[in-house]
Amino acid sequence: MPGSTSSAAIPASSKTYRPELDGLRSVAVVSVLLFHAGFAPFGGGFVGVDVFFVISGYLITQIIHTDCERGKFRFFPFMARRIARLYPALIAALLLTMVAGYVLFDPIQYRTLAASTASAFFSASNFLFWQVAGYFDTSSELNPLLHTWSLGVEQQFYLVWPLLIYGVWRWRDNYLPQILLLAGLVSLAASQWFTVLDPSANYYLMPFRMFEFAAGGLLPWLERKGMPSNKVQEGLLGLGLALLLYSVLWFDKNTVFPGVNAVVPVLGAALCIYAGGARYLGALLRNRIAVFVGLISYSLYLVHWPLIVFYKYYVYRPLGFWDKAILFAVPFLLAYPLYRWVECRYRRIDLTSWNTVKAVACAAAVAVVLVPAAFVHYQQGLPSRVNDTYHARLEQPAVKDAERYGGDGYALDVMLGDSAANRPMAIFAGDSFALQYASGFDDALKARHQKIQGVFQHGCILGRDITRLLDGKPRPECQTKTEQVQALLKGNDLPLIYAVSWTGYRDLLVKPDGTRLTFSDPADYVRFLAAKVLDLVADNPRRKLIVIGTQPGIRASGPVAACLDRPDYLPMTCLDALSLPQEQGLGYELNQQLLAALGSDPRVLFLNPYDVLCEQGICSALHQGRARYSDTSHLSFAGSHEVSQTWIKKITQFVKDPAT
């Protein structure tokens, strides 16, 4: 977490202050800001957090070991200093975020924010986000406190690292660097293992980040061996900056992380710390602007993500270049007052000695965050704030049920319709864009005493010899599910119904061995997918194929409820985003290209969701007072039933028609 152990916090003379560390913090926090603001070239800007961890490991290890050598180390005073350093600005940020949430958020999001506030206060938000992370999790877009996961990691590091250093120091001080190295290597190995076993835990939990702290913690012993010549330092610093730049520009959301890939920015940060004193190149980190940004980096980190989330939530539309520029610049204006009048003012509070005034002040600081958070949580997000026009929606269970994801409650392998029917009418395969039709198909098929075998896998493209990247690696579940579909089709002529997120896999497609698949243009990509779908039914010339295209969705930052359930004092300009010309819908052109790529084969029926969800060229997210989507693209129960009622008749007729 940025700035958690600033150079100014080290009890040392001005001669030991290293401005290049604040300059390195500026590199890290600016990378994070560019990434979160949405500037595409900086897809690896998230590594800025890893840089902060390395810096913290370096400084904290020095502080603890120095105190041990002086015979002054005490765990509770150490933690008291950490709390005094971190919590004043954090409490202010949490309080301001709760106030902004009251003004802007709908009840569901506000209740979620209240839970996140309590978790962040107790430095446990990384556990919360690890537990809720999932395929349909929207916290990364709508949770203003998602970034506090790194604070949780750092605070948990503070609980473990001092005990490790002190224990080894008491046992064999000269073994300490070897033990820290061993701890780092074990952490790195565990992190690499968990890139496959549990990527979410690997990202959010402290044990899998400890090697980053350890990398910084080993530097003091390296420095004690003597520093190399300035020429060597210049080269090492240049290499370190190059590694950081490479990580920021080359990494992206598909990079396996942390694991061994994190060694690149971690090594870069360590080299910048070690050789930051280089006479010439070091000026990049020691100049006044870089140092100033580094000094306010903690406050800057605290305010930037809530601002981005609230802005995106309020405008309720995709962000343009100037939106992103504003979201990059404004956090600096908000961070300085927080740094100047909160962070600097209260960072040196002595929490080891107590009096009545200090006890009351600390109790008030705790209460001002936790009491409102508890009240909001148990009052269901304060629904009294909602616009009167839509307030009744919150009190109608039928409305809530209709707006759930259309596949909610259905297994990935499920028989849809009347289970007593003799034979499945077809095999239905695909990802979540196929499973979204489960509720609608289920009811429509039951009414007709028919059934369809469903075979689904969230986030998977199904086809021979292809899969998709997940956490930077080929996803084996996709191939397994494809083999399951092929087994179900073997020895019969059952039709295949196929639907996927056609627009979602272009940059993620790989062969099972990990070889990336690239395409010259969108049409080339669509032709490739169409060929893969046709290949699934190539074994039987009598087999029919029903292909479902992409639905329009909504071009917004959040589900329909994020607009309809806003507080009544906000202008409802967001309603404009709930209807859009069909040409602006998700996959509009792709549907046309897909139809053309499938050709005029009489065995193929193409179903275009636009035909049902759009009228006179306008696609609406609402129908008869119900939201057609559970988020910005997946159909809700209501949308699923609306489309399915029309399509089951067409599918049945197509399957039974002997002329096809």
Phi, psi and omega per residue, in radians:
M1 nan 2.350 -3.018
P2 -1.129 2.416 2.994
G3 1.229 0.085 -3.063
S4 -1.129 -0.463 3.064
T5 -2.305 1.376 -3.086
S6 -1.244 2.740 3.131
S7 -1.047 -0.572 -3.124
A8 -1.178 -0.298 -3.106
A9 -1.435 -0.201 -3.102
I10 -1.361 2.209 3.137
P11 -1.262 1.453 -3.096
A12 -2.644 2.950 -3.133
S13 -1.337 2.949 -3.129
S14 -1.088 -0.364 3.141
K15 -1.180 -0.444 -3.117
T16 -1.624 -0.100 3.114
Y17 -1.201 2.313 -3.109
R18 -2.026 1.698 -3.093
P19 -1.078 -0.427 -3.136
E20 -1.125 -0.409 3.080
L21 -1.209 -0.697 3.048
D22 -1.176 -0.614 3.063
G23 -1.102 -0.673 3.096
L24 -1.167 -0.638 3.056
R25 -1.063 -0.655 3.138
S26 -1.117 -0.697 3.077
V27 -1.044 -0.761 -3.101
A28 -1.158 -0.854 -3.047
V29 -1.234 -0.620 3.084
V30 -1.139 -0.654 3.079
S31 -1.066 -0.769 3.123
V32 -1.114 -0.747 -3.140
L33 -1.086 -0.790 3.131
L34 -1.086 -0.692 3.123
F35 -1.155 -0.865 -3.100
H36 -1.223 -0.512 3.099
A37 -1.234 -0.306 3.035
G38 1.747 0.309 3.090
F39 -1.327 1.990 -2.968
A40 -0.979 -0.687 -3.082
P41 -1.105 -0.323 -3.056
F42 -1.812 0.834 -3.076
G43 -1.143 -0.294 3.108
G44 -1.832 0.315 -3.120
G45 -1.059 -0.285 3.114
F46 -1.100 -0.309 -3.133
V47 -1.204 -0.193 3.058
G48 -0.982 -0.617 3.107
V49 -1.095 -0.671 3.130
D50 -1.156 -0.597 3.067
V51 -1.092 -0.752 3.101
F52 -1.050 -0.688 3.137
F53 -1.105 -0.706 3.127
V54 -1.122 -0.768 3.120
I55 -1.063 -0.782 3.133
S56 -1.070 -0.755 3.120
G57 -1.041 -0.699 3.130
Y58 -1.107 -0.901 -3.050
L59 -1.278 -0.763 -3.110
I60 -1.118 -0.716 3.115
T61 -1.071 -0.741 3.101
Q62 -1.057 -0.803 -3.100
I63 -1.077 -0.840 -3.082
I64 -1.144 -0.825 -3.079
H65 -1.156 -0.679 3.096
T66 -1.085 -0.762 3.104
D67 -1.103 -0.650 3.101
C68 -1.101 -0.787 -3.116
E69 -1.137 -0.531 3.114
R70 -1.488 -0.083 -3.107
G71 1.253 0.428 -3.070
K72 -1.993 0.045 -3.076
F73 -1.295 2.240 3.005
R74 -2.375 2.289 -3.014
F75 -1.100 -0.836 -3.045
F76 -1.180 -0.732 3.015
P77 -1.062 -0.630 3.093
F78 -1.054 -0.863 -3.135
M79 -1.149 -0.597 3.106
A80 -1.094 -0.681 3.102
R81 -1.174 -0.669 3.112
R82 -1.114 -0.765 -3.141
I83 -1.116 -0.756 3.119
A84 -1.103 -0.571 -3.137
R85 -1.271 -0.685 -2.989
L86 -1.646 -0.685 -2.848
Y87 -1.354 -0.584 3.127
P88 -0.983 -0.868 3.124
A89 -1.178 -0.650 3.124
L90 -1.110 -0.807 3.140
I91 -1.053 -0.745 3.108
A92 -1.080 -0.739 -3.138
A93 -1.160 -0.716 3.119
L94 -1.115 -0.741 -3.140
L95 -1.123 -0.793 3.129
L96 -1.135 -0.614 3.110
T97 -1.168 -0.705 3.088
M98 -1.118 -0.672 3.107
V99 -1.129 -0.809 3.122
A100 -1.107 -0.641 3.094
G101 -1.116 -0.654 3.092
Y102 -1.072 -0.713 -3.089
V103 -1.247 -0.641 -2.933
L104 -1.920 -0.654 -2.887
F105 -1.384 2.589 2.948
D106 -1.278 2.859 -3.042
P107 -0.994 -0.687 -3.103
I108 -1.135 -0.834 -3.132
Q109 -1.182 -0.593 -3.133
Y110 -1.209 -0.659 3.090
R111 -1.147 -0.699 3.074
T112 -1.091 -0.717 3.109
L113 -1.079 -0.680 3.134
A114 -1.071 -0.756 3.106
A115 -1.127 -0.696 3.120
S116 -1.152 -0.605 3.129
T117 -1.087 -0.819 3.125
A118 -1.098 -0.730 3.131
S119 -1.123 -0.732 3.131
A120 -1.138 -0.657 3.137
F121 -1.083 -0.673 3.140
F122 -1.581 0.224 3.117
S123 0.972 0.704 -3.129
A124 -2.205 0.245 -3.075
S125 -1.166 -0.435 3.080
N126 -1.114 -0.610 3.062
F127 -1.184 -0.713 3.132
L128 -1.069 -0.848 -3.082
F129 -1.247 -0.495 3.023
W130 -1.121 -0.733 -3.094
Q131 -1.224 -0.617 -3.053
V132 -1.624 -0.164 -3.117
A133 -1.068 2.337 3.137
G134 -2.968 -3.120 -3.023
Y135 -1.061 -0.684 -3.094
F136 -1.810 0.262 -3.139
D137 -1.207 2.244 -3.123
T138 -1.882 0.220 -3.053
S139 -1.084 -0.572 -3.121
S140 -1.115 -0.441 -3.141
E141 -1.678 -0.593 -2.951
L142 -2.077 0.049 3.119
N143 -1.810 1.891 -3.082
P144 -1.147 -0.210 -3.085
L145 -1.938 0.270 3.134
L146 -1.003 -0.620 -3.074
H147 -1.197 -0.230 -3.134
T148 -1.298 -0.039 3.063
W149 -1.010 -0.617 -3.108
S150 -1.219 -0.538 3.053
L151 -1.124 -0.717 3.086
G152 -1.059 -0.773 3.112
V153 -1.029 -0.779 -3.083
E154 -1.188 -0.746 3.123
Q155 -1.113 -0.659 3.104
Q156 -1.204 -0.574 3.029
F157 -1.084 -0.696 3.132
Y158 -1.116 -0.447 3.123
L159 -1.332 -0.516 -3.028
V160 -1.706 -0.798 -2.982
W161 -1.067 -0.782 3.124
P162 -1.050 -0.688 -3.139
L163 -1.153 -0.666 3.112
L164 -1.132 -0.844 -3.106
I165 -1.134 -0.801 -3.109
Y166 -1.128 -0.747 -3.128
G167 -1.103 -0.778 3.133
V168 -1.199 -0.671 3.112
W169 -1.050 -0.723 3.111
R170 -1.179 -0.545 -3.089
W171 -1.455 -1.115 -3.135
R172 -2.591 1.663 -3.073
D173 -1.036 -0.632 -3.089
N174 -1.243 -0.203 3.088
Y175 -1.579 -0.075 -2.984
L176 -1.023 -0.846 3.135
P177 -1.071 -0.617 3.112
Q178 -1.173 -0.667 3.123
I179 -1.181 -0.709 3.108
L180 -1.126 -0.692 3.091
L181 -1.099 -0.764 3.125
L182 -1.086 -0.763 3.118
A183 -1.066 -0.701 3.123
G184 -1.154 -0.719 -3.134
L185 -1.172 -0.694 3.093
V186 -1.104 -0.762 3.119
S187 -1.077 -0.756 3.137
L188 -1.114 -0.744 3.117
A189 -1.100 -0.740 3.116
A190 -1.124 -0.692 3.126
S191 -1.094 -0.768 3.119
Q192 -1.122 -0.675 3.108
W193 -1.103 -0.749 -3.072
F194 -1.375 -0.105 2.998
T195 -1.074 -0.439 3.090
V196 -1.762 -0.757 -3.030
L197 -1.200 -0.826 -3.127
D198 -2.734 1.463 -3.079
P199 -1.026 -0.575 -3.126
S200 -1.188 -0.801 3.075
A201 -1.074 -0.706 3.138
N202 -1.036 -0.632 -3.101
Y203 -1.371 -0.711 -2.939
Y204 -1.674 -0.386 -2.965
L205 -1.700 2.535 -3.006
M206 -1.073 -0.736 -3.088
P207 -0.981 -0.533 -3.105
F208 -1.508 0.011 3.060
R209 -1.988 -0.084 -3.035
M210 -1.075 -0.523 -3.134
F211 -1.121 -0.448 3.112
E212 -1.245 -0.741 3.042
F213 -1.124 -0.715 -3.109
A214 -1.097 -0.620 3.121
A215 -1.033 -0.741 3.069
G216 -1.245 -0.626 -3.105
G217 -1.147 -0.406 -3.131
L218 -1.436 -0.303 -3.046
L219 -1.088 -0.678 3.140
P220 -0.985 -0.648 3.124
W221 -1.234 -0.585 3.075
L222 -1.173 -0.679 3.120
E223 -1.151 -0.580 -3.125
R224 -1.139 -0.391 3.131
K225 -1.336 -0.078 -3.139
G226 1.805 2.486 -3.105
M227 -1.554 2.522 3.105
P228 -1.266 3.133 3.138
S229 -1.134 2.828 -3.135
N230 -1.057 -0.621 3.136
K231 -1.061 -0.742 3.103
V232 -1.163 -0.724 3.121
Q233 -1.069 -0.686 3.107
E234 -1.045 -0.776 3.138
G235 -1.139 -0.744 3.141
L236 -1.152 -0.699 3.113
L237 -1.163 -0.711 3.085
G238 -1.051 -0.732 3.104
L239 -1.126 -0.748 3.128
G240 -1.058 -0.796 3.117
L241 -1.131 -0.651 3.118
A242 -1.129 -0.698 3.115
L243 -1.125 -0.694 3.105
L244 -1.163 -0.771 3.133
L245 -1.097 -0.728 3.096
Y246 -1.028 -0.796 -3.116
S247 -1.093 -0.770 -3.092
V248 -1.157 -0.685 -3.049
L249 -1.570 -0.433 -3.021
W250 -1.772 -0.635 3.129
F251 -1.241 2.732 3.040
D252 -2.689 -2.965 -3.064
K253 -1.133 -0.277 3.136
N254 -1.607 -0.025 3.130
T255 -1.313 2.286 3.050
V256 -1.102 2.133 -2.997
F257 -2.727 2.459 0.046
P258 -1.317 -1.315 3.130
G259 0.968 -2.747 -3.057
V260 -1.176 -0.433 3.112
N261 -1.097 -0.509 3.137
A262 -1.209 -0.268 3.113
V263 -1.075 -0.537 -3.103
V264 -1.092 -1.008 3.111
P265 -1.203 -0.550 3.127
V266 -1.133 -0.788 3.086
L267 -1.114 -0.702 3.107
G268 -1.047 -0.787 3.133
A269 -1.131 -0.732 -3.135
A270 -1.093 -0.717 3.108
L271 -1.144 -0.656 3.121
C272 -1.154 -0.640 3.096
I273 -1.203 -0.817 -3.064
Y274 -1.137 -0.746 -3.050
A275 -1.895 0.296 -3.090
G276 -1.112 -0.303 3.136
G277 -1.441 0.096 3.134
A278 -0.924 2.386 -2.947
R279 -1.090 -0.743 -3.008
Y280 -1.754 -1.045 -3.107
L281 -1.133 -0.476 3.124
G282 -1.097 -0.309 3.112
A283 -1.097 -0.408 3.083
L284 -1.092 -0.496 -3.120
L285 -1.770 -0.355 -3.050
R286 -1.713 -0.068 -3.116
N287 -1.179 2.809 -2.990
R288 -1.086 -0.690 -3.112
I289 -1.125 -0.826 -3.129
A290 -1.095 -0.739 -3.131
V291 -1.143 -0.722 3.137
F292 -1.086 -0.806 3.120
V293 -1.085 -0.657 3.099
G294 -1.136 -0.670 3.137
L295 -1.107 -0.644 -3.119
I296 -1.654 0.161 -2.989
S297 -1.077 -0.615 3.130
Y298 -1.132 -0.873 3.103
S299 -1.106 -0.666 3.120
L300 -1.095 -0.737 3.115
Y301 -1.131 -0.704 -3.111
L302 -1.118 -0.669 -3.004
V303 -1.608 -0.379 -2.939
H304 -1.197 -0.759 -3.054
W305 -1.254 -0.762 3.038
P306 -0.973 -0.703 3.124
L307 -1.074 -0.780 3.139
I308 -1.074 -0.808 -3.105
V309 -1.112 -0.830 -3.111
F310 -1.134 -0.654 3.125
Y311 -1.135 -0.855 3.141
K312 -1.086 -0.669 3.139
Y313 -1.137 -0.727 -3.076
Y314 -1.253 -0.818 -3.095
V315 -1.271 -0.452 3.007
Y316 0.934 0.855 3.121
R317 -2.803 2.853 3.065
P318 -1.076 2.576 -3.088
L319 -1.539 2.413 3.036
G320 -1.651 -3.089 -3.080
F321 -1.059 -0.778 -3.082
W322 -1.228 -0.554 3.012
D323 -1.033 -0.812 -3.115
K324 -1.142 -0.665 3.120
A325 -1.113 -0.706 3.099
I326 -1.104 -0.759 -3.099
L327 -1.218 -0.359 3.036
F328 -1.413 -0.661 -3.000
A329 -1.479 -0.745 -3.008
V330 -1.077 -0.635 3.114
P331 -0.952 -0.532 3.097
F332 -1.113 -0.667 -3.135
L333 -1.210 -0.562 -3.140
L334 -1.438 -0.513 -3.034
A335 -1.274 -0.661 -3.051
Y336 -1.068 -0.836 3.090
P337 -1.026 -0.674 3.120
L338 -1.128 -0.718 3.112
Y339 -1.161 -0.826 -2.998
R340 -1.238 -0.791 -2.969
W341 -1.816 -0.116 3.084
V342 -2.119 -1.054 -3.055
E343 -1.045 -0.888 -3.111
C344 -1.225 -0.628 -3.043
R345 -1.220 -0.656 -2.987
Y346 -1.934 0.043 -3.004
R347 -1.169 -0.373 -3.069
R348 -1.905 0.409 3.083
I349 -1.076 2.362 3.116
D350 -1.577 1.833 -3.131
L351 -1.606 0.092 3.121
T352 -1.577 -0.281 3.069
S353 -2.085 2.383 -3.006
W354 -2.155 2.558 2.926
N355 -2.453 3.085 -3.046
T356 -1.075 -0.762 -3.105
V357 -1.106 -0.784 -3.120
K358 -1.164 -0.674 3.122
A359 -1.110 -0.770 3.117
V360 -1.117 -0.728 -3.140
A361 -1.105 -0.747 3.135
C362 -1.171 -0.726 3.106
A363 -1.097 -0.686 3.123
A364 -1.150 -0.677 3.127
A365 -1.107 -0.690 3.092
V366 -1.171 -0.795 -3.074
A367 -1.149 -0.633 -3.060
V368 -1.164 -0.340 3.085
V369 -1.707 -0.884 -2.976
L370 -1.339 -0.632 -3.122
V371 -1.129 -0.886 3.081
P372 -1.058 -0.671 3.141
A373 -1.097 -0.779 3.119
A374 -1.125 -0.727 -3.134
F375 -1.086 -0.812 -3.140
V376 -1.103 -0.722 -3.108
H377 -1.125 -0.820 -3.074
Y378 -1.396 -0.240 3.027
Q379 -1.686 0.336 3.025
Q380 1.019 0.623 3.072
G381 1.405 0.281 3.111
L382 0.963 1.176 -3.111
P383 -1.173 -0.204 3.120
S384 -1.099 -0.281 -3.126
R385 -1.378 -0.225 -2.959
V386 -1.235 2.556 3.090
N387 -0.908 2.287 -3.067
D388 -1.002 -0.558 -3.108
T389 -1.060 -0.543 -3.048
Y390 -2.027 0.094 -3.069
H391 -1.050 -0.620 -3.097
A392 -1.101 -0.415 3.137
R393 -1.038 -0.643 -3.086
L394 -1.255 -0.298 -3.078
E395 -1.798 0.065 -3.117
Q396 -1.947 1.855 3.117
P397 -0.983 -0.564 -3.120
A398 -1.126 -0.618 3.128
V399 -1.183 -0.815 3.126
K400 -1.038 -0.737 -3.131
D401 -1.133 -0.714 -3.109
A402 -1.173 -0.396 -3.073
E403 -1.711 0.086 3.017
R404 -1.244 2.786 3.061
Y405 -0.980 2.375 -3.033
G406 -1.067 -0.329 3.110
G407 -1.817 0.137 -3.103
D408 -1.083 2.261 3.119
G409 1.581 -0.078 -3.127
Y410 -1.805 2.389 3.124
A411 -1.223 2.817 3.124
L412 -1.226 -0.465 3.008
D413 -2.044 1.877 -2.980
V414 -2.551 2.536 3.032
M415 -1.639 2.004 -3.124
L416 -1.596 2.362 3.082
G417 1.778 -2.629 -3.064
D418 -1.441 1.858 -3.093
S419 -1.130 -0.313 -3.137
A420 -1.416 -0.163 3.126
A421 -1.089 2.602 -3.009
N422 -1.154 -0.782 -2.977
R423 -2.497 2.424 3.081
P424 -1.032 2.469 3.113
M425 -1.313 -0.473 -3.100
A426 -2.928 2.996 2.979
I427 -1.859 2.245 -3.114
F428 -1.955 2.050 -3.045
A429 -2.269 2.641 3.075
G430 2.700 -2.869 -3.115
D431 -1.755 -2.645 -3.111
S432 -1.140 -0.379 3.088
F433 -1.360 -0.151 2.967
A434 -1.690 -0.784 -3.136
L435 -1.078 -0.404 3.139
Q436 -1.076 -0.346 3.127
Y437 -1.558 -0.004 -3.023
A438 -1.022 -0.864 -3.091
S439 -1.124 -0.728 3.141
G440 -1.189 -0.804 3.111
F441 -1.098 -0.715 -3.100
D442 -0.993 -0.907 -3.116
D443 -1.175 -0.731 -3.116
A444 -1.151 -0.661 3.135
L445 -1.236 -0.659 3.103
K446 -1.079 -0.678 3.132
A447 -1.144 -0.440 -3.116
R448 -1.819 0.102 -3.141
H449 0.971 0.791 3.105
Q450 -2.202 2.920 3.087
K451 -2.554 2.725 3.116
I452 -2.376 2.384 3.088
Q453 -1.480 2.087 3.117
G454 -1.706 2.379 3.104
V455 -2.347 1.853 -2.986
F456 -2.232 2.745 3.032
Q457 -2.657 2.020 -3.141
H458 -0.983 2.355 3.025
G459 1.171 0.439 -3.112
C460 -2.133 2.342 2.930
I461 -1.553 2.253 -3.092
L462 -1.812 2.182 -3.141
G463 3.069 2.728 -3.134
R464 -1.174 2.311 3.011
D465 1.112 0.428 3.010
I466 -2.417 2.700 3.002
T467 -2.667 -2.954 3.139
R468 -2.220 2.767 3.064
L469 -1.368 2.392 2.996
L470 -2.418 2.151 -3.050
D471 0.938 0.618 3.052
G472 1.424 0.055 -3.095
K473 -2.223 2.633 3.066
P474 -1.050 2.379 -3.087
R475 -1.595 1.947 -3.069
P476 -1.212 -0.441 -3.122
E477 -1.048 -0.505 -3.123
C478 -1.163 -0.755 3.102
Q479 -1.173 -0.681 3.104
T480 -1.064 -0.746 -3.135
K481 -1.211 -0.619 3.078
T482 -1.090 -0.746 3.108
E483 -1.102 -0.615 3.101
Q484 -1.142 -0.717 3.100
V485 -1.104 -0.775 -3.141
Q486 -1.080 -0.656 3.120
A487 -1.150 -0.674 3.130
L488 -1.198 -0.485 -3.130
L489 -1.508 -0.249 -3.049
K490 -1.213 2.322 3.048
G491 1.362 0.302 3.097
N492 -2.625 3.077 3.112
D493 -2.065 0.538 3.122
L494 -1.063 2.393 3.071
P495 -1.147 2.724 3.077
L496 -1.995 2.197 3.004
I497 -1.780 2.274 -2.981
Y498 -2.338 2.275 3.078
A499 -2.611 2.396 3.064
V500 -2.551 3.061 3.014
S501 -1.376 1.505 -3.028
W502 -1.020 -0.567 -3.089
T503 -1.492 -0.155 -2.930
G504 -1.654 -0.112 -2.972
Y505 -2.005 0.042 -2.998
R506 -0.983 -0.726 -3.108
D507 -1.666 0.174 -3.052
L508 -2.101 -0.083 -3.039
L509 -1.339 2.346 3.100
V510 -2.499 2.845 2.943
K511 -1.365 2.843 -3.133
P512 -0.971 -0.444 3.130
D513 -1.482 0.024 3.088
G514 1.716 -0.056 3.127
T515 -1.140 2.162 -3.105
R516 -1.228 2.512 3.065
L517 -1.878 2.200 -3.131
T518 -2.073 2.744 -3.058
F519 -2.363 2.480 -3.052
S520 -1.226 -0.552 -3.140
D521 -2.813 3.005 -3.121
P522 -1.009 -0.660 -3.129
A523 -1.132 -0.663 3.100
D524 -1.097 -0.717 3.095
Y525 -1.074 -0.785 -3.113
V526 -1.161 -0.723 3.119
R527 -1.076 -0.671 3.110
F528 -1.092 -0.816 -3.132
L529 -1.120 -0.733 3.134
A530 -1.056 -0.716 3.123
A531 -1.118 -0.661 3.136
K532 -1.181 -0.652 3.117
V533 -1.192 -0.786 3.123
L534 -1.090 -0.550 3.138
D535 -1.140 -0.498 3.136
L536 -1.137 -0.437 -3.107
V537 -1.953 0.205 -3.076
A538 -1.233 -0.291 -3.082
D539 -1.251 -0.347 -3.066
N540 -2.384 1.926 -3.107
P541 -1.144 -0.261 3.135
R542 -1.598 -0.135 -3.085
R543 -1.324 2.365 3.120
K544 -1.695 2.701 -3.074
L545 -2.265 2.216 3.054
I546 -1.985 2.049 -3.107
V547 -1.916 2.251 -3.135
I548 -1.841 2.224 -3.137
G549 -1.392 -2.891 -3.072
T550 -1.667 2.431 3.091
Q551 -1.425 2.795 -3.033
P552 -1.121 -0.668 -3.055
G553 1.184 -2.910 3.077
I554 -2.297 2.498 3.130
R555 -1.620 1.436 -3.040
A556 -2.616 2.935 3.102
S557 -1.816 1.266 3.139
G558 2.364 2.867 -3.134
P559 -1.201 3.021 -3.117
V560 -1.008 -0.684 -3.123
A561 -1.058 -0.491 3.125
A562 -1.131 -0.346 3.040
C563 -1.671 -0.909 -3.000
L564 -1.162 -0.544 -3.031
D565 -1.766 0.455 3.124
R566 -1.263 2.731 3.069
P567 -0.983 2.577 -2.971
D568 -1.262 -0.172 3.129
Y569 -1.592 -0.016 3.103
L570 -1.619 2.464 3.042
P571 -1.127 2.414 -3.062
M572 -1.598 0.762 3.108
T573 -1.127 -0.318 3.136
C574 -1.114 -0.356 3.135
L575 -1.052 -0.460 3.138
D576 -1.102 -0.501 -3.099
A577 -1.369 -0.199 -3.091
L578 -1.456 -0.098 3.021
S579 -2.307 2.422 -3.125
L580 -2.606 2.624 3.046
P581 -1.048 2.491 -3.036
Q582 -1.044 -0.482 3.135
E583 -1.133 -0.353 3.139
Q584 -1.679 0.006 -3.099
G585 -1.296 2.859 3.125
L586 -1.123 2.140 3.033
G587 1.208 0.395 -3.122
Y588 -1.058 -0.926 3.135
E589 -1.194 -0.609 3.138
L590 -1.057 -0.695 3.111
N591 -1.040 -0.712 3.121
Q592 -1.156 -0.728 3.127
Q593 -1.160 -0.637 -3.139
L594 -1.172 -0.730 3.101
L595 -1.069 -0.739 3.128
A596 -1.162 -0.684 -3.112
A597 -1.186 -0.556 3.129
L598 -1.308 -0.278 3.059
G599 1.269 -2.855 -3.089
S600 -1.812 0.458 3.134
D601 -1.037 2.129 -3.120
P602 -1.150 -0.243 3.125
R603 -1.430 -0.106 -3.035
V604 -1.966 2.282 3.030
L605 -2.027 2.153 3.098
F606 -1.812 2.187 3.139
L607 -1.915 2.094 -3.094
N608 -1.813 1.982 -3.140
P609 -1.008 -0.425 3.115
Y610 -1.042 -0.546 -3.117
D611 -1.112 -0.441 -3.126
V612 -1.751 -0.667 -2.968
L613 -1.612 -0.062 3.141
C614 -2.194 2.463 3.094
E615 -2.254 2.224 3.133
Q616 0.925 0.713 3.054
G617 1.404 0.067 -3.138
I618 -2.038 2.232 -3.133
C619 -1.861 2.131 -3.094
S620 -1.907 2.513 3.090
A621 -1.455 -0.096 -3.129
L622 -2.084 2.542 3.066
H623 -2.609 2.067 -3.130
Q624 0.928 0.747 3.084
G625 1.355 0.101 -3.126
R626 -2.030 2.530 3.096
A627 -1.369 2.253 3.126
R628 -1.341 -0.269 -3.062
Y629 -2.191 2.520 3.083
S630 -1.523 -0.383 3.044
D631 -2.417 -2.323 3.123
T632 -1.670 -0.124 -3.079
S633 -2.516 -0.586 -3.103
H634 -1.377 2.432 3.131
L635 -1.211 2.504 3.031
S636 -1.457 3.141 3.026
F637 -0.983 -0.781 -3.112
A638 -1.103 -0.806 3.129
G639 -1.140 -0.693 3.128
S640 -1.077 -0.775 -3.141
H641 -1.183 -0.684 -3.121
E642 -1.067 -0.821 -3.115
V643 -1.248 -0.740 -3.044
S644 -1.137 -0.644 -3.138
Q645 -1.022 -0.586 3.125
T646 -1.400 -0.698 -2.977
W647 -1.389 -0.566 -3.123
I648 -1.030 -0.663 3.103
K649 -1.107 -0.777 3.140
K650 -1.148 -0.735 -3.131
I651 -1.120 -0.786 3.138
T652 -1.051 -0.783 -3.140
Q653 -1.127 -0.724 -3.135
F654 -1.148 -0.737 -3.125
V655 -1.140 -0.662 -3.070
K656 -1.478 -0.280 -3.076
D657 -1.206 2.000 -3.107
P658 -1.234 -0.260 -3.105
A659 -1.347 -0.184 -3.112
T660 -1.904 nan nan
